[in-house]
Amino acid sequence: MMTKVIKDIDIAADEIIKGNVIGLPTETVYGLGANALNENAVLKIFETKERPLFNPLIVHVSGIGEFEKYGVDIPDEVYNLAEKFSPGPITYIVKKNKIIPDIVSAGLDCVALRIPSHKMFREVLFRSETPIAAPSANRSGNISPTSAEDVLSELEGKINYILDGGNCEIGIESTVMSFVGDEVKILRHGAVTKNEIENITGKIRDGINGKIISPGQSKNHYAPVTPLYIVQDFENLQKIKEKRIGVLDFSCYRNMTEIALNLYSDMRKLDTGKFDLIICRKVKEQGLGIAINDRLQRASRGEMKLIDHELKVEAK
């Protein structure tokens, strides 16, 4: 199979209608899309990505009016947040309508819904007239793609087409909110920050625990093949002569938005540099920095320190 990079939205919509999978641009990262109501099409997502079936998918819809087609008992907070942040990089987990196949939700009684803002993705939604399940368009656990070229490097020969919508505007995955249970929780931090959400909902807490009910909760995720370690000190580690060390350095960027935008592309460049290991430092733990640190933590193999001229690794 030859994978073609295209700009023809009609071809992309036709692939969805036919029950195939296709690489699609979103404002966050590129997704691997399929008809969310077609079990066989959704199964192709899991097979193509080599994604475990216990990891649920996000269902992308065209507007707020679609929520009640695919979810039930949706609380007012969802609509309040959607009025402010959707279309955009935020996902709402609600009780699911039975129309959503179990394979999409990993057998759970809830579904993750998002309204993407990327114009090309939205056109595919309108022309295919179906919700689209779309995790990131990479092999499971690898670095998320932020360009059509990234998708091609990950999935060449595994899918027919990649719709080229340029580089992603945000660069990291959506914020994921849970509205299932007694309280509202953040399950994955993203470009819509906790402070922004709390301005509408009031105080909320992180709901990350051992049970996976949304994408992005795996302990090891977004990772380069080259071992990545979190460090406190760049300079001393770079002096180690027996190791070829790549540095994921954010000092050239003006703010957290630029760091997020370039995080995965910088990680990919270093991953092709034939380094023995890659090191990085966490950013300030506030606002968008919380999401960036989350991705670094999941991509890393732990924390590395230089103690008495020897590398010591504290596994995560």
N, C-alpha and C positions, 0 to 999 in steps of 0.2 A: 504493500500500500504506500502510495506517495502522498505526503501531507502538503497541501497547498495553502499558502497565506493569501487571503483574499480581502477585498473591501466591499464585496457585493452582499448586501443585507438580504436580498431575496434568496440567495443560495443558502445563507445561514439559517433563515427561517425554514426553508425547505428541508434542511437536515434535521431540524427539530421535529417537523411534521412527520418525516419518514421514520422517526424513532432512532436516529443516529445521535452520536455525541459530537460536540464541536467546541473548539476553544473560542471563548467570548470575552471581550473587554468589559471591565467594570471600572468604576472610579477607585476601587480599593486595590484589587489584584485581578489578574485574568482568571476566569472561571472555566470549568469543563462542564458545559451545559447539555441537558437532555430534558425531554418532556417529563415533568414531575408526575404526571398521571399515568405514565406508561411504565409498568414494572420492568419489562425487558430493556427499555431504553435506560432506565435508572441503573439496572444491573451492569450495563456497559460502562457506566461511570466507575463503579467499584472495580470492575475488571481492568479497565484501562489505567486507572491510578494505582492498582494493587492496594486498594483501601480496604481496611477491615470492615465487615458488615455491621459491626456494633457502633460505628461512628456515624451519627445522623448527618443529613444534608440540609442546607438552607434552600428554601423554595423562594424564588424570585417572582414577584408579581408586579403588575403595571401600576397599581394605585391602591389607596386606602379602601376603596369600594370592593376590592378583591378579598380583603381579610376574612369577611364572613362566609365566603365560599369555601375557604380551606381551614378556618379555625372556628371554634365555638366558645361561647361564654367569654368573649373578649372584654377585659376590663377597660374602663374609661381611660386609665393611664396610658394604654397603648395608643389610643387615638390622640391624646394630648401630646404625647411625644412625637407621634407621626406628623401631626400638624406643624411641628417645629423643625423636625430633622429629616423627614422623608418627603421625596426621594433623597436618599443619602446613605452614609455608611453606618447604619444601625439595623440590627436584627431583633425581632420580637418572637420569643417562644411562648406559645399559647396552646391551649388544648386543641387537639386537631379534629377536623371533620373526617368522617370515615372515607371520604373521597380520596384522601391522601394515602397511597399504598404504604404498607408497613415497612417496606424496604427503605423508603425515604426517611422515616423517623426511627429506624433501627428497632422497630417493634414497640416503641414507646407511644404513649397516648397524647403526645404533644408534637407540635411542628414549629420549625423556625421559619419565619416569614420576613422578607426584606423587599423594599422597593428601591431598585438601583437607580442612580441618576445618570449613568452614562447613556448618551443619546443613541448610540448604535445598539446597545443591549436593549434599550427600551423599544426601539423599532422592531427588533427580533421578537420581543414579547407581543407587540401589537399584531405583527404580521402572522405569527404562528398561532396566535389566539389560544395560548396555553401557558400555565405556570412553568417555570424552568428551574429545575434543581441544578445547582452549580457550586460544587466545592472548587478550591483552587486548582488550576490546570497544570498540575505537576504530579510526579510520582509521590505516593503517600510518604509524608514525613520530610520530604525535601524542601528546599527553599521555594517559597511562593513566587510565581512569575509576575513581572510587572510590565512586560512587553510581549509582542507577538513572537519575537525572536527567542525569548526565554521559553515560551510554550513549545516552540519548535525543537529547541534543544532537549526538552524533557520528553516530548511525546511524538517525535517524528516517526512516521510509519505506523502509528497506533490509531490516528484519527484522520479523517478525510480533509478537514479544513480548519483553519484558524482565522477568525475574523479580526483583521488588524484595525484596532481603534487607537493606535498610538500608545505612548507610555501612560501608565495609570497616574491619575492626579493625586492620589493619596499615598499609595504604596504599602499600606498594611491593611489587614482584614478588618471587617466591620466590628463595631461594638456589639456584643450579644447580651440581651436582657431577657431574664426569665420572669414570666407572669403566671407561672404554674405553682400552686401552693399558696401558703398564707402571706407571703411577702414578695415584693419586687427585689430582684437581685441582678447584679452584673456577673455574667459568667465568663465573658472575655472582654478585656479592655480594648478600645480602638480609638478612632479619630473623634468620635463624640465622647467627650470626657465625663467622668463621674460628676464633676462640679456642674457641668452644663445640664446633665440629667436631673440632678438634685434640685436645680432651680425650678423644675417643673413638678417633680414627684415628691419632693421632700427627701429626708435622709433615707439612704439605701445602703446595703452592704454587699460585699463580694460574696458570691455564692459558690465559689469553686470548691469542689470536694472530690471524693473518689469516684462518684457516679457520673458517667459521661452522658449528658443529655443535650449537648450542643457541640458543634464543631469547635476545634481549637482548644480542647481541654486535655489532650494527650500530653503527658509529661515530656516526651521527646517529639519535637515538631519543628518545622521551618529550618531544618538543619543542613549545613553544607556537608559534603563527604569528608573534607578535611576537618579533623577535630578542632572544635572551637571551645575556647576557655575564657571565662571571665576573670579579669585580673584587677588589682589595685594599682600596679606599677608597670608602666610600659618600658621605661628606660633600662632598668636592670635586666629585665627579661630579654630585651633585644640584644644584650651583650653576650648571650649564651651562644658560643661559636658553633657548637655541634648541632644546633637546631636551626632550620630555615624557618623563620617566624614571619607570618603576615599579620599586619596590624589593621584592625577595623577601627579607624580613627575618625571621630565625628567633629574634630576641632575646626575643620574647614567650613562647617555649616553654621549659618547664622542663628538658627532656632530649631525647635523640636519638629516643626513641620517639615523642614528641609531634611532633617535626619530620618524621619519616617519615610519620606519620599524616596530616599536613596539607600535605605537600609538593606533591602534584599538585593538590589543591583550591585552594591558594593560587596556584599557577601559573596555573590556569584563570581565577581571578578577575582576576588582572592581565592576562591575555591578552584579556579582554573590556573592558579599561579604556581603549582607544584611546591607548596609550602608543607612543612612537616606538621605545622599547627597554625591556627589563627587565634589571636588574642583580641579582646575588646574590654572596654570599661563600661559599666552601666552609666546611664545619664541620671539627672536629678529626678527623683521619684515624685513627680507631681504633674498634673495635667496629662498631656500626650506622652510624657516621659514614662508614665506607668505602663502604657501599652508597649512602648519600645522596649522597656526592661523585661516585660513579660515575654516578648519574642526572643530576646537575647537569652533569657534563662532557659526557655524551652529548646533553643537551638544549641545551647552549650552542653558540654559533657561534665561541667562542674566548674569550680573555682581553682585557679592555679596560683601558687605562691613560690617564690624563690627563698628557700631557707637554707642557710649555710652552703650557698653555691649549688644547691640541689633543687630540682623542680619537685614540688609537692602538689598533688592534686587532691582536692576535697570533692568527692563525687556528690552530685546533687541528689 
